[in-house]
Amino acid sequence: MWTPAAGLKSRPTNDSDVYWSASEMNASTRTHQTRRAFLRIPGLTAAAYMANLNPLRANPLNRPIGLQLYTVGDQLGKDFTGALKQIAAIGYKEVELADAYHKSAAELRAAFSDAGLTCRSAHMFDFQKTPAQFMDFAKELGVKYVVTSFNPPPSVLAAMTARPKPDFAALVKGLEAMTLDDYKRSADTCNQLGEEAKKHGLQYAYHNHNLEFKKFGGVTAYDTLLSSTDPELVKMEMDCGWVAAAGYDPVAYLKKDPNRYRLLHIKAFKAGPPCVSLSGPQRPEPTELGRGGIDYKPVFAAATKAGVEQYYVEQEPPFTEMSAMEAVKVDYEFLHGLHV
Protein backbone atom coordinates (compact mmCIF):
# COMPACT_ATOMS: atom_id res chain seq x y z
CA MET A 1 0.00 0.00 0.00
CA TRP A 2 1.19 3.53 -0.74
CA THR A 3 0.19 6.61 1.22
CA PRO A 4 2.03 9.95 1.06
CA ALA A 5 2.59 12.47 3.83
CA ALA A 6 -0.63 13.53 5.45
CA GLY A 7 -2.16 11.72 8.38
CA LEU A 8 -2.54 9.23 11.17
CA LYS A 9 -5.00 7.31 13.21
CA SER A 10 -5.54 5.11 16.22
CA ARG A 11 -7.56 4.28 19.27
CA PRO A 12 -5.75 4.95 22.54
CA THR A 13 -6.84 3.01 25.57
CA ASN A 14 -5.30 3.15 29.02
CA ASP A 15 -5.61 -0.60 29.34
CA SER A 16 -4.44 -1.41 25.83
CA ASP A 17 -1.58 -3.49 27.14
CA VAL A 18 -3.80 -5.62 29.40
CA TYR A 19 -4.97 -8.51 27.31
CA TRP A 20 -6.65 -10.71 29.94
CA SER A 21 -10.19 -10.05 31.09
CA ALA A 22 -11.32 -10.69 34.67
CA SER A 23 -12.86 -14.00 33.62
CA GLU A 24 -9.60 -15.03 31.99
CA MET A 25 -7.72 -14.15 35.18
CA ASN A 26 -10.11 -16.27 37.24
CA ALA A 27 -9.63 -19.13 34.82
CA SER A 28 -5.88 -18.68 35.14
CA THR A 29 -6.13 -18.96 38.92
CA ARG A 30 -8.09 -22.18 38.68
CA THR A 31 -5.54 -23.54 36.23
CA HIS A 32 -2.71 -22.59 38.59
CA GLN A 33 -4.37 -24.46 41.43
CA THR A 34 -4.36 -27.68 39.40
CA ARG A 35 -1.01 -27.16 37.69
CA ARG A 36 0.66 -30.20 39.29
CA ALA A 37 -1.95 -32.57 37.97
CA PHE A 38 -1.90 -30.76 34.63
CA LEU A 39 1.85 -31.08 34.25
CA ARG A 40 1.70 -34.80 34.94
CA ILE A 41 0.06 -35.29 31.53
CA PRO A 42 2.62 -37.27 29.47
CA GLY A 43 4.61 -35.16 27.04
CA LEU A 44 3.41 -31.80 28.38
CA THR A 45 6.38 -29.48 28.88
CA ALA A 46 6.55 -26.39 31.06
CA ALA A 47 6.76 -24.25 27.94
CA ALA A 48 3.59 -25.79 26.57
CA TYR A 49 1.88 -25.22 29.91
CA MET A 50 2.79 -21.54 29.88
CA ALA A 51 1.63 -21.17 26.29
CA ASN A 52 -1.71 -22.63 27.37
CA LEU A 53 -2.03 -19.99 30.09
CA ASN A 54 -1.45 -17.04 27.80
CA PRO A 55 -2.89 -17.24 24.28
CA LEU A 56 -0.59 -14.41 23.14
CA ARG A 57 2.38 -16.73 23.51
CA ALA A 58 1.17 -18.47 20.38
CA ASN A 59 1.59 -15.23 18.42
CA PRO A 60 4.88 -13.90 17.01
CA LEU A 61 6.65 -11.47 19.36
CA ASN A 62 4.09 -12.51 22.03
CA ARG A 63 2.01 -9.61 20.73
CA PRO A 64 -1.50 -9.41 19.32
CA ILE A 65 -1.69 -9.89 15.55
CA GLY A 66 -2.51 -6.67 13.71
CA LEU A 67 -4.17 -5.89 10.39
CA GLN A 68 -3.53 -3.00 8.00
CA LEU A 69 -7.09 -1.94 7.17
CA TYR A 70 -6.17 -1.13 3.59
CA THR A 71 -6.42 -4.88 2.99
CA VAL A 72 -10.18 -4.87 3.58
CA GLY A 73 -10.81 -1.30 2.46
CA ASP A 74 -13.72 -2.18 0.16
CA GLN A 75 -15.55 -3.97 2.96
CA LEU A 76 -14.95 -1.09 5.37
CA GLY A 77 -16.29 1.36 2.81
CA LYS A 78 -19.54 -0.60 2.54
CA ASP A 79 -20.10 -1.44 6.22
CA PHE A 80 -17.47 0.05 8.49
CA THR A 81 -18.87 -1.19 11.79
CA GLY A 82 -19.75 -4.63 10.45
CA ALA A 83 -16.32 -5.12 8.88
CA LEU A 84 -14.57 -4.19 12.14
CA LYS A 85 -16.64 -6.80 13.97
CA GLN A 86 -15.65 -9.42 11.40
CA ILE A 87 -11.98 -8.48 11.83
CA ALA A 88 -12.24 -8.83 15.60
CA ALA A 89 -14.12 -12.13 15.29
CA ILE A 90 -11.24 -13.57 13.26
CA GLY A 91 -8.95 -12.82 16.20
CA TYR A 92 -7.22 -9.57 15.30
CA LYS A 93 -6.67 -7.19 18.21
CA GLU A 94 -4.64 -4.45 16.51
CA VAL A 95 -5.33 -2.43 13.37
CA GLU A 96 -3.44 0.18 11.36
CA LEU A 97 -5.37 2.95 9.62
CA ALA A 98 -4.98 4.05 6.01
CA ASP A 99 -8.25 5.94 5.46
CA ALA A 100 -10.71 7.74 7.73
CA TYR A 101 -13.77 6.55 5.77
CA HIS A 102 -15.36 10.00 6.18
CA LYS A 103 -15.28 9.71 9.97
CA SER A 104 -13.97 12.07 12.61
CA ALA A 105 -11.27 11.12 15.07
CA ALA A 106 -13.89 10.70 17.80
CA GLU A 107 -16.02 8.45 15.59
CA LEU A 108 -13.04 6.28 14.69
CA ARG A 109 -11.98 5.94 18.31
CA ALA A 110 -15.47 4.91 19.32
CA ALA A 111 -15.78 2.41 16.48
CA PHE A 112 -12.48 0.73 17.29
CA SER A 113 -13.28 0.64 20.99
CA ASP A 114 -16.70 -0.87 20.38
CA ALA A 115 -15.15 -3.60 18.22
CA GLY A 116 -12.47 -4.39 20.80
CA LEU A 117 -9.65 -3.21 18.54
CA THR A 118 -6.62 -1.01 19.26
CA CYS A 119 -5.03 1.30 16.71
CA ARG A 120 -1.48 2.47 17.43
CA SER A 121 -0.39 3.41 13.91
CA ALA A 122 -1.85 5.31 10.97
CA HIS A 123 -0.67 6.08 7.48
CA MET A 124 -1.02 9.73 6.49
CA PHE A 125 -3.76 9.93 3.91
CA ASP A 126 -5.56 13.29 4.04
CA PHE A 127 -4.05 15.50 1.33
CA GLN A 128 -6.19 18.45 2.38
CA LYS A 129 -4.42 18.72 5.72
CA THR A 130 -0.93 20.00 6.41
CA PRO A 131 1.35 17.56 8.25
CA ALA A 132 0.78 19.51 11.47
CA GLN A 133 -2.99 19.37 11.02
CA PHE A 134 -2.89 15.68 10.30
CA MET A 135 -0.79 15.03 13.38
CA ASP A 136 -3.32 16.96 15.44
CA PHE A 137 -5.87 14.49 14.07
CA ALA A 138 -3.53 11.61 14.91
CA LYS A 139 -2.95 12.89 18.41
CA GLU A 140 -6.69 13.07 19.02
CA LEU A 141 -7.03 9.50 17.81
CA GLY A 142 -4.32 8.39 20.19
CA VAL A 143 -1.94 6.56 17.89
CA LYS A 144 1.78 6.43 18.55
CA TYR A 145 3.06 6.14 14.98
CA VAL A 146 2.42 8.19 11.84
CA VAL A 147 3.65 6.66 8.60
CA THR A 148 4.25 7.75 5.01
CA SER A 149 5.68 6.19 1.86
CA PHE A 150 7.83 7.66 -0.92
CA ASN A 151 7.15 11.35 -0.09
CA PRO A 152 7.13 11.95 -3.86
CA PRO A 153 7.59 15.24 -5.72
CA PRO A 154 4.49 17.50 -5.88
CA SER A 155 4.05 16.73 -9.57
CA VAL A 156 3.64 13.03 -8.72
CA LEU A 157 1.51 13.66 -5.67
CA ALA A 158 -0.88 15.69 -7.83
CA ALA A 159 -2.09 12.45 -9.41
CA MET A 160 -3.66 11.52 -6.08
CA THR A 161 -5.73 14.70 -5.97
CA ALA A 162 -6.79 14.61 -9.63
CA ARG A 163 -10.49 15.16 -10.31
CA PRO A 164 -12.95 13.58 -10.64
CA LYS A 165 -10.88 10.70 -9.23
CA PRO A 166 -7.22 9.92 -8.51
CA ASP A 167 -5.12 8.93 -11.51
CA PHE A 168 -3.38 5.84 -10.18
CA ALA A 169 -1.70 4.99 -13.48
CA ALA A 170 -0.06 8.42 -13.50
CA LEU A 171 0.85 8.02 -9.85
CA VAL A 172 2.63 4.69 -10.37
CA LYS A 173 4.41 6.03 -13.44
CA GLY A 174 5.64 9.02 -11.44
CA LEU A 175 6.79 6.87 -8.51
CA GLU A 176 8.72 4.56 -10.81
CA ALA A 177 10.43 7.59 -12.35
CA MET A 178 11.74 8.93 -9.03
CA THR A 179 15.47 9.72 -9.18
CA LEU A 180 18.17 9.55 -6.54
CA ASP A 181 17.72 13.29 -5.98
CA ASP A 182 14.01 12.68 -5.44
CA TYR A 183 14.82 10.12 -2.78
CA LYS A 184 17.28 12.51 -1.13
CA ARG A 185 14.49 15.08 -0.98
CA SER A 186 12.23 12.36 0.39
CA ALA A 187 14.79 11.81 3.16
CA ASP A 188 14.65 15.53 3.96
CA THR A 189 10.87 15.27 4.15
CA CYS A 190 11.20 12.29 6.46
CA ASN A 191 13.33 14.32 8.85
CA GLN A 192 10.86 17.20 8.74
CA LEU A 193 7.94 14.89 9.41
CA GLY A 194 9.92 13.32 12.23
CA GLU A 195 10.41 16.74 13.82
CA GLU A 196 6.71 17.54 13.47
CA ALA A 197 5.72 14.18 14.93
CA LYS A 198 8.01 14.73 17.89
CA LYS A 199 6.36 18.09 18.61
CA HIS A 200 3.03 16.26 18.79
CA GLY A 201 4.34 13.50 21.02
CA LEU A 202 4.27 11.02 18.14
CA GLN A 203 6.83 8.94 16.27
CA TYR A 204 7.23 9.12 12.51
CA ALA A 205 8.04 6.01 10.43
CA TYR A 206 8.73 5.38 6.76
CA HIS A 207 7.09 2.47 4.92
CA ASN A 208 8.88 0.90 1.96
CA HIS A 209 7.78 -0.79 -1.23
CA ASN A 210 10.01 -2.57 -3.73
CA LEU A 211 10.82 0.56 -5.76
CA GLU A 212 13.21 1.81 -3.08
CA PHE A 213 15.52 -1.08 -3.90
CA LYS A 214 16.44 0.32 -7.28
CA LYS A 215 20.15 1.05 -7.39
CA PHE A 216 21.65 4.42 -8.18
CA GLY A 217 25.42 4.28 -8.57
CA GLY A 218 25.54 0.91 -6.84
CA VAL A 219 23.48 2.03 -3.80
CA THR A 220 19.78 1.38 -3.33
CA ALA A 221 17.39 4.26 -2.71
CA TYR A 222 16.41 2.49 0.51
CA ASP A 223 19.97 2.57 1.84
CA THR A 224 20.11 6.25 0.90
CA LEU A 225 16.97 6.85 2.95
CA LEU A 226 18.47 5.00 5.91
CA SER A 227 21.76 6.89 5.79
CA SER A 228 20.19 10.31 5.16
CA THR A 229 17.61 10.33 7.95
CA ASP A 230 17.90 10.89 11.68
CA PRO A 231 17.62 7.47 13.35
CA GLU A 232 15.67 8.88 16.29
CA LEU A 233 13.26 11.04 14.31
CA VAL A 234 12.72 8.51 11.52
CA LYS A 235 11.92 4.89 12.32
CA MET A 236 11.11 2.31 9.69
CA GLU A 237 8.03 0.25 9.05
CA MET A 238 9.55 -2.58 7.05
CA ASP A 239 7.22 -4.18 4.55
CA CYS A 240 8.87 -7.59 4.57
CA GLY A 241 6.97 -8.80 1.52
CA TRP A 242 8.14 -5.93 -0.68
CA VAL A 243 11.73 -6.28 0.57
CA ALA A 244 11.77 -9.96 -0.34
CA ALA A 245 10.03 -9.32 -3.67
CA ALA A 246 12.85 -6.94 -4.57
CA GLY A 247 15.37 -9.70 -3.92
CA TYR A 248 16.60 -8.56 -0.50
CA ASP A 249 16.55 -10.15 2.94
CA PRO A 250 14.44 -8.53 5.69
CA VAL A 251 16.49 -10.36 8.33
CA ALA A 252 19.71 -8.72 7.13
CA TYR A 253 18.22 -5.24 7.56
CA LEU A 254 16.79 -6.06 10.99
CA LYS A 255 20.21 -7.26 12.13
CA LYS A 256 22.15 -4.40 10.54
CA ASP A 257 20.04 -1.51 11.88
CA PRO A 258 17.96 -2.91 14.75
CA ASN A 259 17.23 0.49 16.28
CA ARG A 260 15.50 1.70 13.12
CA TYR A 261 12.69 -0.85 12.93
CA ARG A 262 9.64 -0.57 15.14
CA LEU A 263 6.86 -1.73 12.81
CA LEU A 264 6.54 -4.54 10.26
CA HIS A 265 4.12 -5.31 7.46
CA ILE A 266 3.71 -9.06 7.07
CA LYS A 267 2.95 -9.80 3.44
CA ALA A 268 3.42 -12.56 0.89
CA PHE A 269 3.96 -12.71 -2.85
CA LYS A 270 4.17 -15.85 -4.90
CA ALA A 271 7.74 -16.98 -5.53
CA GLY A 272 9.26 -15.31 -8.57
CA PRO A 273 12.29 -13.39 -9.83
CA PRO A 274 13.29 -10.19 -8.01
CA CYS A 275 11.30 -7.16 -9.17
CA VAL A 276 11.59 -3.45 -8.42
CA SER A 277 8.53 -2.36 -10.36
CA LEU A 278 4.92 -1.73 -9.36
CA SER A 279 3.54 -2.32 -12.84
CA GLY A 280 3.89 -4.58 -15.85
CA PRO A 281 3.91 -8.37 -16.18
CA GLN A 282 6.82 -8.76 -13.73
CA ARG A 283 4.96 -7.10 -10.87
CA PRO A 284 4.96 -9.47 -7.87
CA GLU A 285 1.78 -11.54 -7.55
CA PRO A 286 0.21 -11.29 -4.08
CA THR A 287 -0.99 -14.28 -2.12
CA GLU A 288 -1.94 -15.33 1.40
CA LEU A 289 0.66 -15.89 4.11
CA GLY A 290 2.15 -19.37 4.05
CA ARG A 291 1.75 -19.58 0.28
CA GLY A 292 4.48 -17.20 -0.77
CA GLY A 293 8.23 -17.11 -1.15
CA ILE A 294 9.23 -15.85 2.31
CA ASP A 295 10.04 -17.71 5.54
CA TYR A 296 8.73 -15.63 8.43
CA LYS A 297 10.24 -17.60 11.32
CA PRO A 298 13.71 -16.04 10.99
CA VAL A 299 12.10 -12.65 10.33
CA PHE A 300 10.26 -12.72 13.65
CA ALA A 301 13.31 -14.10 15.45
CA ALA A 302 15.32 -11.10 14.23
CA ALA A 303 12.43 -8.73 14.93
CA THR A 304 12.32 -9.86 18.54
CA LYS A 305 16.00 -9.00 19.01
CA ALA A 306 15.57 -5.68 17.15
CA GLY A 307 12.79 -4.52 19.46
CA VAL A 308 10.00 -4.37 16.89
CA GLU A 309 6.81 -3.27 18.64
CA GLN A 310 3.97 -3.93 16.21
CA TYR A 311 3.31 -5.96 13.11
CA TYR A 312 0.42 -5.86 10.69
CA VAL A 313 -0.86 -8.30 8.12
CA GLU A 314 -1.25 -6.56 4.77
CA GLN A 315 -2.25 -8.32 1.58
CA GLU A 316 -2.23 -6.58 -1.76
CA PRO A 317 -5.12 -6.91 -4.21
CA PRO A 318 -6.38 -8.49 -6.34
CA PHE A 319 -8.05 -11.26 -4.34
CA THR A 320 -8.50 -13.90 -7.01
CA GLU A 321 -8.99 -17.09 -4.98
CA MET A 322 -11.12 -15.83 -2.11
CA SER A 323 -12.57 -12.62 -0.68
CA ALA A 324 -10.36 -10.16 1.18
CA MET A 325 -12.01 -11.04 4.49
CA GLU A 326 -11.47 -14.75 3.86
CA ALA A 327 -7.85 -14.01 2.95
CA VAL A 328 -7.11 -12.12 6.17
CA LYS A 329 -8.55 -15.08 8.11
CA VAL A 330 -6.05 -17.37 6.34
CA ASP A 331 -3.31 -14.85 7.13
CA TYR A 332 -4.29 -14.68 10.78
CA GLU A 333 -4.39 -18.44 11.18
CA PHE A 334 -0.96 -18.76 9.59
CA LEU A 335 0.62 -16.31 12.03
CA HIS A 336 -1.23 -17.63 15.07
CA GLY A 337 0.14 -21.11 14.33
CA LEU A 338 3.64 -20.07 13.33
CA HIS A 339 5.28 -20.99 16.68
CA VAL A 340 8.41 -18.88 16.28
C-alpha positions as CSV (number, residue, x, y, z in Angstrom):
1,M,0.0,0.0,0.0
2,W,1.2,3.5,-0.7
3,T,0.2,6.6,1.2
4,P,2.0,10.0,1.1
5,A,2.6,12.5,3.8
6,A,-0.6,13.5,5.5
7,G,-2.2,11.7,8.4
8,L,-2.5,9.2,11.2
9,K,-5.0,7.3,13.2
10,S,-5.5,5.1,16.2
11,R,-7.6,4.3,19.3
12,P,-5.7,5.0,22.5
13,T,-6.8,3.0,25.6
14,N,-5.3,3.1,29.0
15,D,-5.6,-0.6,29.3
16,S,-4.4,-1.4,25.8
17,D,-1.6,-3.5,27.1
18,V,-3.8,-5.6,29.4
19,Y,-5.0,-8.5,27.3
20,W,-6.6,-10.7,29.9
21,S,-10.2,-10.0,31.1
22,A,-11.3,-10.7,34.7
23,S,-12.9,-14.0,33.6
24,E,-9.6,-15.0,32.0
25,M,-7.7,-14.1,35.2
26,N,-10.1,-16.3,37.2
27,A,-9.6,-19.1,34.8
28,S,-5.9,-18.7,35.1
29,T,-6.1,-19.0,38.9
30,R,-8.1,-22.2,38.7
31,T,-5.5,-23.5,36.2
32,H,-2.7,-22.6,38.6
33,Q,-4.4,-24.5,41.4
34,T,-4.4,-27.7,39.4
35,R,-1.0,-27.2,37.7
36,R,0.7,-30.2,39.3
37,A,-2.0,-32.6,38.0
38,F,-1.9,-30.8,34.6
39,L,1.8,-31.1,34.2
40,R,1.7,-34.8,34.9
41,I,0.1,-35.3,31.5
42,P,2.6,-37.3,29.5
43,G,4.6,-35.2,27.0
44,L,3.4,-31.8,28.4
45,T,6.4,-29.5,28.9
46,A,6.5,-26.4,31.1
47,A,6.8,-24.3,27.9
48,A,3.6,-25.8,26.6
49,Y,1.9,-25.2,29.9
50,M,2.8,-21.5,29.9
51,A,1.6,-21.2,26.3
52,N,-1.7,-22.6,27.4
53,L,-2.0,-20.0,30.1
54,N,-1.4,-17.0,27.8
55,P,-2.9,-17.2,24.3
56,L,-0.6,-14.4,23.1
57,R,2.4,-16.7,23.5
58,A,1.2,-18.5,20.4
59,N,1.6,-15.2,18.4
60,P,4.9,-13.9,17.0
61,L,6.6,-11.5,19.4
62,N,4.1,-12.5,22.0
63,R,2.0,-9.6,20.7
64,P,-1.5,-9.4,19.3
65,I,-1.7,-9.9,15.6
66,G,-2.5,-6.7,13.7
67,L,-4.2,-5.9,10.4
68,Q,-3.5,-3.0,8.0
69,L,-7.1,-1.9,7.2
70,Y,-6.2,-1.1,3.6
71,T,-6.4,-4.9,3.0
72,V,-10.2,-4.9,3.6
73,G,-10.8,-1.3,2.5
74,D,-13.7,-2.2,0.2
75,Q,-15.6,-4.0,3.0
76,L,-15.0,-1.1,5.4
77,G,-16.3,1.4,2.8
78,K,-19.5,-0.6,2.5
79,D,-20.1,-1.4,6.2
80,F,-17.5,0.0,8.5
81,T,-18.9,-1.2,11.8
82,G,-19.7,-4.6,10.5
83,A,-16.3,-5.1,8.9
84,L,-14.6,-4.2,12.1
85,K,-16.6,-6.8,14.0
86,Q,-15.6,-9.4,11.4
87,I,-12.0,-8.5,11.8
88,A,-12.2,-8.8,15.6
89,A,-14.1,-12.1,15.3
90,I,-11.2,-13.6,13.3
91,G,-9.0,-12.8,16.2
92,Y,-7.2,-9.6,15.3
93,K,-6.7,-7.2,18.2
94,E,-4.6,-4.4,16.5
95,V,-5.3,-2.4,13.4
96,E,-3.4,0.2,11.4
97,L,-5.4,2.9,9.6
98,A,-5.0,4.0,6.0
99,D,-8.3,5.9,5.5
100,A,-10.7,7.7,7.7
101,Y,-13.8,6.6,5.8
102,H,-15.4,10.0,6.2
103,K,-15.3,9.7,10.0
104,S,-14.0,12.1,12.6
105,A,-11.3,11.1,15.1
106,A,-13.9,10.7,17.8
107,E,-16.0,8.5,15.6
108,L,-13.0,6.3,14.7
109,R,-12.0,5.9,18.3
110,A,-15.5,4.9,19.3
111,A,-15.8,2.4,16.5
112,F,-12.5,0.7,17.3
113,S,-13.3,0.6,21.0
114,D,-16.7,-0.9,20.4
115,A,-15.1,-3.6,18.2
116,G,-12.5,-4.4,20.8
117,L,-9.6,-3.2,18.5
118,T,-6.6,-1.0,19.3
119,C,-5.0,1.3,16.7
120,R,-1.5,2.5,17.4
121,S,-0.4,3.4,13.9
122,A,-1.8,5.3,11.0
123,H,-0.7,6.1,7.5
124,M,-1.0,9.7,6.5
125,F,-3.8,9.9,3.9
126,D,-5.6,13.3,4.0
127,F,-4.0,15.5,1.3
128,Q,-6.2,18.4,2.4
129,K,-4.4,18.7,5.7
130,T,-0.9,20.0,6.4
131,P,1.3,17.6,8.2
132,A,0.8,19.5,11.5
133,Q,-3.0,19.4,11.0
134,F,-2.9,15.7,10.3
135,M,-0.8,15.0,13.4
136,D,-3.3,17.0,15.4
137,F,-5.9,14.5,14.1
138,A,-3.5,11.6,14.9
139,K,-3.0,12.9,18.4
140,E,-6.7,13.1,19.0
141,L,-7.0,9.5,17.8
142,G,-4.3,8.4,20.2
143,V,-1.9,6.6,17.9
144,K,1.8,6.4,18.6
145,Y,3.1,6.1,15.0
146,V,2.4,8.2,11.8
147,V,3.6,6.7,8.6
148,T,4.3,7.7,5.0
149,S,5.7,6.2,1.9
150,F,7.8,7.7,-0.9
151,N,7.1,11.3,-0.1
152,P,7.1,12.0,-3.9
153,P,7.6,15.2,-5.7
154,P,4.5,17.5,-5.9
155,S,4.0,16.7,-9.6
156,V,3.6,13.0,-8.7
157,L,1.5,13.7,-5.7
158,A,-0.9,15.7,-7.8
159,A,-2.1,12.5,-9.4
160,M,-3.7,11.5,-6.1
161,T,-5.7,14.7,-6.0
162,A,-6.8,14.6,-9.6
163,R,-10.5,15.2,-10.3
164,P,-13.0,13.6,-10.6
165,K,-10.9,10.7,-9.2
166,P,-7.2,9.9,-8.5
167,D,-5.1,8.9,-11.5
168,F,-3.4,5.8,-10.2
169,A,-1.7,5.0,-13.5
170,A,-0.1,8.4,-13.5
171,L,0.9,8.0,-9.8
172,V,2.6,4.7,-10.4
173,K,4.4,6.0,-13.4
174,G,5.6,9.0,-11.4
175,L,6.8,6.9,-8.5
176,E,8.7,4.6,-10.8
177,A,10.4,7.6,-12.4
178,M,11.7,8.9,-9.0
179,T,15.5,9.7,-9.2
180,L,18.2,9.6,-6.5
181,D,17.7,13.3,-6.0
182,D,14.0,12.7,-5.4
183,Y,14.8,10.1,-2.8
184,K,17.3,12.5,-1.1
185,R,14.5,15.1,-1.0
186,S,12.2,12.4,0.4
187,A,14.8,11.8,3.2
188,D,14.7,15.5,4.0
189,T,10.9,15.3,4.2
190,C,11.2,12.3,6.5
191,N,13.3,14.3,8.8
192,Q,10.9,17.2,8.7
193,L,7.9,14.9,9.4
194,G,9.9,13.3,12.2
195,E,10.4,16.7,13.8
196,E,6.7,17.5,13.5
197,A,5.7,14.2,14.9
198,K,8.0,14.7,17.9
199,K,6.4,18.1,18.6
200,H,3.0,16.3,18.8
201,G,4.3,13.5,21.0
202,L,4.3,11.0,18.1
203,Q,6.8,8.9,16.3
204,Y,7.2,9.1,12.5
205,A,8.0,6.0,10.4
206,Y,8.7,5.4,6.8
207,H,7.1,2.5,4.9
208,N,8.9,0.9,2.0
209,H,7.8,-0.8,-1.2
210,N,10.0,-2.6,-3.7
211,L,10.8,0.6,-5.8
212,E,13.2,1.8,-3.1
213,F,15.5,-1.1,-3.9
214,K,16.4,0.3,-7.3
215,K,20.1,1.0,-7.4
216,F,21.6,4.4,-8.2
217,G,25.4,4.3,-8.6
218,G,25.5,0.9,-6.8
219,V,23.5,2.0,-3.8
220,T,19.8,1.4,-3.3
221,A,17.4,4.3,-2.7
222,Y,16.4,2.5,0.5
223,D,20.0,2.6,1.8
224,T,20.1,6.2,0.9
225,L,17.0,6.8,3.0
226,L,18.5,5.0,5.9
227,S,21.8,6.9,5.8
228,S,20.2,10.3,5.2
229,T,17.6,10.3,8.0
230,D,17.9,10.9,11.7
231,P,17.6,7.5,13.3
232,E,15.7,8.9,16.3
233,L,13.3,11.0,14.3
234,V,12.7,8.5,11.5
235,K,11.9,4.9,12.3
236,M,11.1,2.3,9.7
237,E,8.0,0.3,9.0
238,M,9.6,-2.6,7.1
239,D,7.2,-4.2,4.5
240,C,8.9,-7.6,4.6
241,G,7.0,-8.8,1.5
242,W,8.1,-5.9,-0.7
243,V,11.7,-6.3,0.6
244,A,11.8,-10.0,-0.3
245,A,10.0,-9.3,-3.7
246,A,12.9,-6.9,-4.6
247,G,15.4,-9.7,-3.9
248,Y,16.6,-8.6,-0.5
249,D,16.6,-10.2,2.9
250,P,14.4,-8.5,5.7
251,V,16.5,-10.4,8.3
252,A,19.7,-8.7,7.1
253,Y,18.2,-5.2,7.6
254,L,16.8,-6.1,11.0
255,K,20.2,-7.3,12.1
256,K,22.2,-4.4,10.5
257,D,20.0,-1.5,11.9
258,P,18.0,-2.9,14.7
259,N,17.2,0.5,16.3
260,R,15.5,1.7,13.1
261,Y,12.7,-0.9,12.9
262,R,9.6,-0.6,15.1
263,L,6.9,-1.7,12.8
264,L,6.5,-4.5,10.3
265,H,4.1,-5.3,7.5
266,I,3.7,-9.1,7.1
267,K,3.0,-9.8,3.4
268,A,3.4,-12.6,0.9
269,F,4.0,-12.7,-2.8
270,K,4.2,-15.9,-4.9
271,A,7.7,-17.0,-5.5
272,G,9.3,-15.3,-8.6
273,P,12.3,-13.4,-9.8
274,P,13.3,-10.2,-8.0
275,C,11.3,-7.2,-9.2
276,V,11.6,-3.4,-8.4
277,S,8.5,-2.4,-10.4
278,L,4.9,-1.7,-9.4
279,S,3.5,-2.3,-12.8
280,G,3.9,-4.6,-15.8
281,P,3.9,-8.4,-16.2
282,Q,6.8,-8.8,-13.7
283,R,5.0,-7.1,-10.9
284,P,5.0,-9.5,-7.9
285,E,1.8,-11.5,-7.5
286,P,0.2,-11.3,-4.1
287,T,-1.0,-14.3,-2.1
288,E,-1.9,-15.3,1.4
289,L,0.7,-15.9,4.1
290,G,2.2,-19.4,4.0
291,R,1.7,-19.6,0.3
292,G,4.5,-17.2,-0.8
293,G,8.2,-17.1,-1.1
294,I,9.2,-15.9,2.3
295,D,10.0,-17.7,5.5
296,Y,8.7,-15.6,8.4
297,K,10.2,-17.6,11.3
298,P,13.7,-16.0,11.0
299,V,12.1,-12.7,10.3
300,F,10.3,-12.7,13.7
301,A,13.3,-14.1,15.5
302,A,15.3,-11.1,14.2
303,A,12.4,-8.7,14.9
304,T,12.3,-9.9,18.5
305,K,16.0,-9.0,19.0
306,A,15.6,-5.7,17.2
307,G,12.8,-4.5,19.5
308,V,10.0,-4.4,16.9
309,E,6.8,-3.3,18.6
310,Q,4.0,-3.9,16.2
311,Y,3.3,-6.0,13.1
312,Y,0.4,-5.9,10.7
313,V,-0.9,-8.3,8.1
314,E,-1.2,-6.6,4.8
315,Q,-2.3,-8.3,1.6
316,E,-2.2,-6.6,-1.8
317,P,-5.1,-6.9,-4.2
318,P,-6.4,-8.5,-6.3
319,F,-8.0,-11.3,-4.3
320,T,-8.5,-13.9,-7.0
321,E,-9.0,-17.1,-5.0
322,M,-11.1,-15.8,-2.1
323,S,-12.6,-12.6,-0.7
324,A,-10.4,-10.2,1.2
325,M,-12.0,-11.0,4.5
326,E,-11.5,-14.7,3.9
327,A,-7.8,-14.0,3.0
328,V,-7.1,-12.1,6.2
329,K,-8.5,-15.1,8.1
330,V,-6.1,-17.4,6.3
331,D,-3.3,-14.8,7.1
332,Y,-4.3,-14.7,10.8
333,E,-4.4,-18.4,11.2
334,F,-1.0,-18.8,9.6
335,L,0.6,-16.3,12.0
336,H,-1.2,-17.6,15.1
337,G,0.1,-21.1,14.3
338,L,3.6,-20.1,13.3
339,H,5.3,-21.0,16.7
340,V,8.4,-18.9,16.3
